[in-house]
Amino acid sequence: MLATGKIARFDETRGYGFIVPDDGDEDVFMHANDLVEEEHLYQAGRRVEYFLEEGDKGPKAGKVRLLRQSPPPEAATGHRSAPAQRPLPDIDADYDVLTAAEFRSEVTEALIESDPTLTAGQLQHVRQRLLRLAEAHGWVDTV
């Protein structure tokens, strides 16, 4: 049966995660072997569609595909329109909001993993800029 939901969490290192189904049923297990697109695209909060299967330990997602949002109007017309107001975030959504400290730690690990030749100064500079960006978009909890 084809179903839709939102990724609650996905751990690329371990290769698995969970989906919160739109119909409100129990969370659905998802494994990296069942992802249609690249693993790094499957992040908490992203909407997906999948085939609901019964796994050894409960519901399991098969052929997990990201749901794409429609392109902005200027993509079709070539003209840029006034920026649209973003809807307020869903406070009851099942995704992680990191604290600033957690975000800095995650970014530091990702930067070191992606380029171990970065200096401490470069790491701090990039990390601070990303933190300001995340705070401006409300991606981190500033409390």
C-alpha positions in Angstrom: 0.0 0.0 0.0 1.4 3.4 -1.0 1.6 5.8 2.0 3.1 9.2 2.9 4.7 10.7 5.9 7.5 12.8 7.4 10.9 11.6 8.3 11.3 11.7 12.1 15.0 10.8 12.0 17.5 9.1 9.8 21.0 8.1 10.8 23.2 7.8 7.7 26.0 6.1 9.7 23.7 3.3 10.8 21.6 3.3 7.6 18.2 3.5 9.2 15.5 5.8 10.5 11.8 6.2 11.1 8.9 7.9 9.3 5.8 9.4 11.0 2.9 8.4 8.8 0.4 11.0 7.8 -2.5 8.7 8.9 -1.3 8.8 12.5 -0.4 5.1 12.8 2.8 3.9 14.6 6.2 5.0 13.2 7.5 3.1 10.2 11.0 1.8 10.0 13.1 2.8 7.0 16.4 1.3 5.9 19.0 2.8 3.5 18.6 -0.2 1.1 15.0 1.0 0.5 15.8 4.6 -0.4 15.3 5.7 -4.0 17.5 8.8 -3.8 20.9 9.5 -2.2 21.0 8.9 1.5 22.1 12.4 2.5 18.8 13.8 1.1 16.7 11.9 3.7 16.7 14.4 6.6 14.3 14.9 9.5 11.3 16.9 8.5 11.3 15.9 4.8 8.1 14.4 3.4 8.3 11.0 1.7 6.1 8.4 0.0 6.7 4.8 0.5 5.2 1.3 0.2 4.0 0.1 3.6 5.3 -3.4 4.3 5.3 -5.6 7.3 8.8 -6.2 8.6 10.0 -8.7 11.2 9.5 -6.1 14.0 6.6 -4.1 12.7 5.8 -1.7 9.8 8.6 -1.1 7.3 8.9 1.3 4.4 9.9 0.1 1.0 10.9 2.1 -2.1 11.1 5.4 -0.1 10.9 8.4 -2.3 11.2 12.1 -1.4 8.1 14.2 -2.1 9.2 17.3 -4.1 7.7 20.7 -3.4 6.5 22.6 -6.5 9.1 25.0 -7.9 8.9 28.7 -7.2 6.9 30.7 -9.8 10.0 32.4 -11.2 11.3 29.0 -12.2 8.5 28.6 -14.7 8.2 32.2 -15.9 11.8 33.4 -15.6 10.5 36.4 -13.6 11.1 36.9 -10.0 8.1 37.7 -7.9 7.9 39.3 -4.4 9.1 36.9 -1.7 6.3 34.8 -0.3 5.6 34.7 3.4 6.8 31.5 4.9 4.2 29.7 7.0 5.0 29.4 10.7 6.7 26.1 11.6 4.5 23.3 12.8 5.2 23.2 16.5 3.9 19.7 16.9 6.1 18.3 14.0 8.2 15.3 14.7 11.6 16.6 13.9 14.6 17.6 16.0 15.4 21.3 16.7 18.9 21.5 18.0 20.3 23.9 20.5 23.0 26.3 19.3 25.6 24.1 21.1 24.3 20.9 19.5 24.3 22.5 16.1 27.9 23.8 16.5 29.0 20.3 17.5 27.2 18.6 14.6 28.6 21.2 12.1 32.1 20.8 13.5 31.9 17.0 13.1 30.5 17.3 9.5 33.2 19.8 8.5 36.1 17.7 10.0 34.7 14.6 8.3 34.3 16.3 4.9 37.7 18.1 4.9 40.2 17.1 7.7 42.7 19.7 6.4 40.6 22.6 7.6 42.3 24.7 10.3 40.7 25.5 13.6 40.3 29.1 12.5 38.6 28.0 9.3 36.3 25.6 11.2 35.3 28.4 13.6 34.6 30.9 10.8 32.4 28.5 8.8 30.7 27.2 11.9 29.8 30.7 13.1 28.4 31.7 9.7 26.3 28.5 9.5 25.0 29.1 13.0 23.9 32.7 12.1 22.2 31.3 9.1 20.4 28.6 11.1 19.3 31.1 13.8 18.0 33.5 11.1 15.8 30.7 9.7 14.7 29.3 13.0 16.5 26.0 12.5 18.1 26.1 16.0 16.6 26.7 19.4 18.1 30.0 20.7 16.8 29.5 24.2 
